[in-house]
């Protein structure tokens, strides 16, 4: 079966990586998603920041918050809390 790669499927994969502590895979997916012109939204970034938090990558989590602001993506409590926990 063919699974369509879109924002929803990427977000699901990013969330799974975050829950599994697979920060490196989450960041690879984020780069892949951005390069295929996928829509990076609050959910996308929150999952990536959460993955960074699990990996104790505070500098990368902060970079993602900056990227969010630059891309005019809404920052919310979930993304801030995830970044603080990194």
JOSUL-V563757 format. One line per field, one symbol per residue. ss: DSSP state (A for helix, B for strand, O for the rest). psi: psi as a letter, one per 30 degrees, with the letter a starting at -180 (. if undefined). A space follows every 10 residues. Layout:
BEGIN
ss = ???
psi = ???
END
This chain:
BEGIN
ss = OOOOOOAAAA AAAAAAAAAO OOAAAAAAAA AAAAAOOOOO OAAAAAAAAA AAAAOOOAAA AAAAAAAAAA OOOOOOAAAA AAAAAO
psi = kkkkjaeeee eeeeeeeeeg gieeeeeeee eeeefghljj aeeeeeeeee eeeeghieee eeeeeeeeee ghkkkaeeee eeeef.
END
